[in-house]
Amino acid sequence: MLKDVISANYKGGYKIEVIFEDGAKGVVDFSRYLSEGGVFEKFKDIEFFKSFTINEELGVLTWGDEIDIAPETLYAEATNSPLPDWMDTKQDSSANMSLQPTS
């Protein structure tokens, strides 16, 4: 079951506190993705990183029209819970083990 992001607050550095529709919340540290390259390369500009919004229709965090993070990966990271069974975590990318861009 997906849990939409309903609130997010910048906490400094590369940390964002995320609150979900079920009341669960936690802080996600995005700093490890600075070395991932690709779409995450833009996170090196802290002002870009801080410009996140919530796409209320999809229940996800977004950065511009380029990056959005799936709510299930945010939920797992923020609450220290496992990813849903249907998500493939055995691929060869470290991004698949935690936060995954959905676009």
C-alpha positions as CSV (number, residue, x, y, z in Angstrom):
1,M,0.0,0.0,0.0
2,L,1.4,3.4,-1.0
3,K,1.5,6.1,1.6
4,D,1.5,9.6,0.2
5,V,3.8,12.4,1.4
6,I,1.6,15.1,2.9
7,S,4.3,17.4,4.4
8,A,8.1,17.9,4.1
9,N,10.4,20.2,5.9
10,Y,14.0,21.0,5.2
11,K,16.2,20.2,8.2
12,G,19.6,21.4,7.0
13,G,22.3,19.9,4.8
14,Y,20.7,17.2,2.7
15,K,18.1,16.2,5.2
16,I,14.3,16.4,4.8
17,E,11.7,15.4,7.4
18,V,8.9,13.7,5.6
19,I,5.3,13.2,7.0
20,F,3.0,10.6,5.4
21,E,-0.8,10.3,5.2
22,D,-0.8,7.6,7.9
23,G,1.0,10.0,10.4
24,A,4.3,8.2,10.2
25,K,7.3,10.6,9.8
26,G,11.1,10.6,9.7
27,V,14.1,12.3,8.4
28,V,15.6,11.2,5.0
29,D,19.3,12.0,4.4
30,F,19.9,12.5,0.7
31,S,23.6,13.2,1.0
32,R,24.8,9.8,-0.1
33,Y,23.3,10.5,-3.5
34,L,25.6,13.4,-4.2
35,S,28.1,10.9,-5.8
36,E,25.5,8.9,-7.8
37,G,25.6,11.2,-10.8
38,G,22.8,11.4,-13.3
39,V,19.8,13.3,-12.1
40,F,21.2,13.4,-8.6
41,E,24.1,15.6,-9.9
42,K,21.7,18.6,-9.5
43,F,21.6,18.0,-5.8
44,K,25.1,19.3,-5.5
45,D,23.5,22.8,-5.8
46,I,22.1,23.1,-2.3
47,E,19.7,25.8,-3.4
48,F,18.3,23.4,-6.0
49,F,18.0,20.7,-3.4
50,K,16.2,23.0,-1.0
51,S,13.7,23.9,-3.8
52,F,11.7,20.6,-3.4
53,T,8.0,20.6,-3.5
54,I,5.3,18.0,-2.9
55,N,3.3,16.9,-5.9
56,E,0.0,16.5,-4.1
57,E,-1.6,14.6,-6.9
58,L,1.1,11.9,-6.8
59,G,2.1,12.1,-3.1
60,V,5.8,12.5,-3.9
61,L,8.7,14.9,-3.4
62,T,9.8,16.6,-6.6
63,W,12.5,18.9,-7.7
64,G,11.5,20.8,-10.8
65,D,10.2,18.7,-13.6
66,E,13.2,16.4,-13.5
67,I,13.4,14.5,-10.2
68,D,10.7,12.8,-8.1
69,I,11.2,10.2,-5.4
70,A,8.7,7.4,-5.1
71,P,6.7,7.5,-1.8
72,E,7.4,3.9,-1.0
73,T,11.2,4.4,-1.0
74,L,10.8,7.6,1.1
75,Y,8.6,5.8,3.5
76,A,11.0,2.9,3.9
77,E,13.9,5.3,4.4
78,A,12.1,7.7,6.8
79,T,10.6,5.0,9.0
80,N,13.4,2.5,8.8
81,S,11.0,-0.2,7.4
82,P,11.5,-2.6,4.5
83,L,10.6,-1.8,0.9
84,P,7.4,-3.4,-0.4
85,D,7.9,-6.9,-1.7
86,W,7.0,-5.9,-5.2
87,M,10.0,-3.5,-5.4
88,D,13.1,-5.1,-7.0
89,T,16.0,-4.4,-4.6
90,K,18.4,-7.0,-6.2
91,Q,19.5,-4.8,-9.1
92,D,23.1,-3.7,-9.3
93,S,22.5,-0.1,-8.4
94,S,22.9,1.4,-5.0
95,A,20.0,3.8,-5.7
96,N,17.7,0.7,-5.9
97,M,18.6,-0.2,-2.4
98,S,17.1,3.0,-1.0
99,L,15.8,6.1,-2.7
100,Q,14.8,5.7,-6.3
101,P,14.0,8.5,-8.8
102,T,10.7,7.7,-10.5
103,S,11.4,9.8,-13.6
